[in-house]
């Protein structure tokens, strides 16, 4: 996956600001991990760093206060925090807060796919890859589901209503010895999941939210929906799944986020 370092670093910095943990403790450059000791409390690495640079008091790895970094990345839904009512408190995983908004975290332009050129694929299937045009995809049986969703940036939104095609429908009849899937998307984003986490009525390719076509800012025309895991696993602008026989970290996972992402276990980062 080709994603510019500046894009990745800026987006990871915005996430770190919202989550409230030092980015330098979490951001992973391939083969490198930046030391937490290099930063003060509430400060964030301003760019990719080597461990050697990070451990210098001054030098190429400059640290920068998080204030002023959220413009253009974080929507208003990230800012307000609502105390949950007693009757819904047990639906919030540890460390989460309730929001009535649908926050958006993004960097760079939002893709706007032409439906006439849109295609969804399952590769690695036997005997050959499976492909659907938009019209073919929309002709498949659909389901309407109501689910709570939980973002790693600590917001939760309850009783969200989606319409989509179950992964069970898309994978029906597929012969595979795969153990995992890698979702791939417009813009080069990927995320990895065990096959068992997207089958058995657990995942959908969603094309509608709250009774309306899914807006591009929320991943339209179609996104992966895996609501029982942290929401970064519900990849926006999804264009297909690759069936693989080993776990292969995706975009956020290669930057130190947890491979699994269960919100009830607070599986936010590697090692959690």
C-alpha positions in Angstrom: 0.0 0.0 0.0 1.4 3.3 -1.0 0.5 6.1 1.5 2.6 9.2 1.8 4.5 9.5 5.1 3.3 13.1 5.6 -0.4 12.0 5.2 0.1 9.1 7.6 2.0 11.2 10.2 -0.5 14.0 10.1 -3.5 11.7 10.5 -1.9 9.7 13.2 -1.1 12.9 15.0 -4.7 14.0 14.9 -5.8 10.6 16.3 -3.3 10.9 19.1 -4.6 14.3 20.0 -8.1 13.1 20.4 -7.2 9.8 22.1 -5.1 11.9 24.5 -2.0 9.7 24.5 1.5 10.6 23.2 1.9 9.7 19.6 5.6 9.0 20.1 4.7 6.1 22.3 2.6 4.5 19.6 3.8 5.5 16.1 5.8 2.9 14.4 8.1 3.5 11.5 8.9 0.2 9.7 11.5 -1.5 11.9 11.6 1.4 14.4 9.7 2.5 17.5 9.9 6.0 18.9 10.6 6.2 22.7 8.0 7.7 25.0 10.9 9.2 27.0 11.6 11.6 24.3 8.4 13.6 24.9 6.8 15.4 27.7 3.3 14.8 28.9 0.7 15.9 26.4 3.3 16.5 23.6 3.4 14.7 20.3 6.1 13.9 17.7 5.7 16.2 14.8 6.9 13.7 12.2 8.5 10.3 11.7 11.5 9.8 13.9 14.3 7.3 14.5 14.8 6.2 18.1 18.1 8.0 18.1 16.6 11.3 17.1 13.7 10.9 19.5 16.1 10.5 22.5 17.9 13.7 21.8 16.7 16.8 23.7 17.0 18.8 20.5 17.4 17.6 17.0 15.6 16.5 13.9 12.7 14.9 15.9 11.1 18.1 17.0 8.1 17.7 19.3 5.1 19.9 18.9 2.2 20.8 21.1 -1.1 19.2 20.0 -3.0 22.4 20.1 -3.8 23.7 16.7 -3.3 20.4 15.0 -6.9 19.3 14.7 -8.1 21.7 12.0 -9.2 19.9 8.9 -8.9 16.5 10.5 -11.4 16.2 13.3 -15.1 17.0 13.2 -17.1 18.6 15.9 -18.4 15.2 17.1 -15.0 14.6 18.7 -15.2 17.6 21.1 -18.4 17.2 23.2 -18.7 14.5 25.7 -22.1 13.3 27.0 -22.6 11.4 30.2 -24.5 8.2 29.4 -27.9 7.5 30.9 -28.0 4.7 33.4 -30.0 2.5 31.0 -27.3 2.7 28.3 -24.2 2.8 30.4 -23.7 -0.9 30.2 -23.6 -0.6 26.4 -20.4 1.5 26.5 -17.1 -0.3 26.4 -14.5 0.8 28.9 -13.0 4.2 28.2 -15.7 5.2 25.7 -18.0 8.3 25.8 -21.4 8.6 24.2 -22.1 11.1 21.3 -25.2 11.8 19.3 -23.0 13.0 16.4 -21.3 10.9 13.7 -17.7 12.2 14.0 -15.5 12.1 10.9 -11.7 11.7 11.0 -10.1 12.0 7.6 -7.0 13.5 5.9 -6.7 14.4 2.3 -9.5 14.4 -0.2 -12.6 12.2 0.2 -12.9 9.8 -2.7 -16.0 10.2 -4.8 -16.4 7.0 -6.8 -18.4 6.8 -10.0 -21.0 4.1 -9.6 -20.7 3.2 -13.2 -17.0 2.3 -12.6 -17.4 0.9 -9.1 -16.6 -2.7 -8.6 -16.3 -5.0 -5.5 -14.0 -8.0 -5.6 -13.1 -11.0 -3.5 -9.6 -12.1 -4.5 -7.9 -15.3 -3.4 -11.2 -17.2 -3.8 -11.4 -20.6 -5.6 -11.7 -21.2 -8.5 -11.4 -17.6 -9.5 -11.9 -14.1 -8.1 -15.4 -12.9 -7.6 -16.5 -9.4 -8.9 -19.7 -7.4 -8.8 -20.5 -4.1 -10.5 -22.6 -1.7 -8.5 -25.8 -2.8 -10.2 -24.9 -6.5 -9.6 -24.0 -5.7 -6.0 -27.3 -3.9 -5.4 -29.2 -6.8 -6.8 -28.0 -9.1 -4.0 -30.1 -9.8 -0.9 -29.7 -7.0 1.7 -30.2 -6.7 5.4 -31.1 -3.8 7.7 -29.3 -3.9 11.0 -29.2 -1.7 14.1 -25.8 -1.7 15.8 -23.8 0.3 18.3 -20.4 1.5 17.0 -17.3 2.3 18.9 -14.3 4.3 17.6 -10.8 3.9 18.9 -10.8 7.7 19.5 -13.2 6.9 22.4 -16.6 8.0 21.0 -19.5 5.6 20.8 -22.8 6.0 18.9 -25.7 3.7 19.8 -28.5 2.3 17.7 -27.1 3.2 14.3 -29.1 1.8 11.4 -27.4 0.4 8.3 -28.4 -1.4 5.2 -26.0 -3.7 3.3 -25.1 -7.0 2.0 -23.9 -9.6 4.5 -20.4 -11.0 4.0 -22.0 -14.4 4.4 -23.9 -13.7 1.2 -20.8 -12.6 -0.7 -18.8 -15.5 0.5 -21.5 -18.2 -0.1 -20.0 -21.0 -2.1 -16.4 -19.8 -1.8 -14.0 -22.6 -1.3 -11.0 -21.4 0.7 -8.5 -22.4 3.4 -8.0 -18.7 4.3 -7.8 -17.7 7.9 -7.9 -13.9 7.5 -9.2 -11.2 5.1 -7.6 -8.0 4.1 -10.0 -5.3 3.1 -8.7 -2.9 0.5 -10.2 0.5 -0.4 -10.0 3.6 -2.6 -7.0 5.7 -1.4 -4.9 2.7 -0.6 -6.2 2.0 2.9 -6.2 -1.6 4.1 -7.3 -3.4 7.3 -6.9 -7.0 8.4 -9.4 -9.2 10.1 -9.8 -12.9 11.0 -12.2 -14.6 8.6 -14.2 -15.7 11.7 -14.8 -12.1 12.6 -16.6 -11.2 9.3 -18.7 -14.4 8.9 -21.6 -15.8 10.9 -23.7 -12.6 10.7 -21.0 -10.3 12.0 -20.1 -8.1 9.0 -21.7 -6.3 6.0 -20.8 -4.2 3.0 -23.0 -1.2 3.9 -24.4 1.2 1.3 -27.0 3.0 3.4 -27.0 4.7 6.8 -30.1 5.9 8.6 -32.3 5.3 5.6 -30.2 7.2 3.1 -27.4 6.4 0.7 -24.1 6.4 2.6 -22.4 9.8 2.4 -18.9 9.9 1.0 -17.5 11.3 4.2 -18.7 8.2 6.0 -17.3 5.8 3.4 -19.9 5.9 0.7 -20.8 4.5 -1.7 -20.0 1.4 0.4 -18.0 0.6 3.5 -17.2 -2.5 5.4 -19.2 -2.7 8.6 -17.8 -4.8 11.5 -19.6 -3.2 14.4 -18.4 -5.5 17.2 -14.8 -4.3 16.6 -13.3 -0.7 16.9 -14.6 1.3 13.9 -11.3 1.6 12.1 -11.9 -2.0 11.1 -15.1 -0.9 9.3 -13.0 0.4 6.3 -14.4 3.3 4.4 -14.6 3.3 0.5 -14.1 -0.5 0.5 -13.5 -2.1 -2.9 -12.8 -5.7 -2.0 -11.5 -8.4 0.2 -8.4 -10.5 -0.2 -8.6 -13.9 1.3 -5.2 -14.8 2.9 -3.9 -17.8 4.9 -1.9 -15.7 7.5 -2.5 -12.5 9.4 -1.2 -9.4 7.5 -1.4 -6.1 9.2 -3.2 -3.3 7.4 -2.6 0.5 7.5 -3.3 1.3 11.2 -2.1 -2.0 12.4 1.3 -1.4 10.8 1.4 1.8 12.8 1.0 0.1 16.1 -2.7 -0.3 16.4 -4.0 -3.7 17.6 -4.5 -6.5 15.1 -7.9 -7.5 16.5 -9.5 -4.3 18.0 -12.1 -5.6 20.5 -13.5 -2.5 22.2 -14.7 -4.5 25.3 -11.1 -5.6 25.8 -9.7 -2.1 25.0 -7.5 -3.6 22.3 -6.4 -0.2 21.0 -2.7 -0.8 20.5 -0.3 -3.6 20.1 0.3 -5.1 23.5 -3.1 -4.1 24.9 
